[in-house]
Amino acid sequence: MDKIEVEASQYLVDLFGKVAGYELTDEERRAAFKVACTLPDHATLKDFIAACDEGDAVRAGLPVEVASTLKPLSSALALHVSYAGKYASLFNQRT
C-alpha cells in the first residue's frame, strides 16, 4: 500500500468515528484501518459495515478480534446509515 492509500484509509477511519458520533480508541482505529484496507476501491460505507461482520472479517483473512472490536462502531454506523437513508429524499432536487 502506498503512502496516499495509507493516508486515505486513515482519513476514512477518522471519518467513521465522526459519523458514529464518538472518538475511536486506538484499538478500534487499528481494526477499522485493517478492514478498510481489505475493501475494493469503490466500496461504500455499507460495504465497510458488512466487512466488520465476523464471518466476512475471517474470510478476508483478519482475526476474529477485529470484528468483535468493531462491533460497537459498525452498529453505530449502521444506525446512522439507516437514519440518513430514511431522510435522503429531503435532499433530492425537485423537477
Secondary structure by P-SEA (a helix, b strand, c coil): ccaaaaaaaaaaaaaaaaaacccccaaaaaaaaaaaaaccccccaaaaaaaacaaaaaaacccaaaaaaaaaaaaaaaaaaaaaaaacccccccc
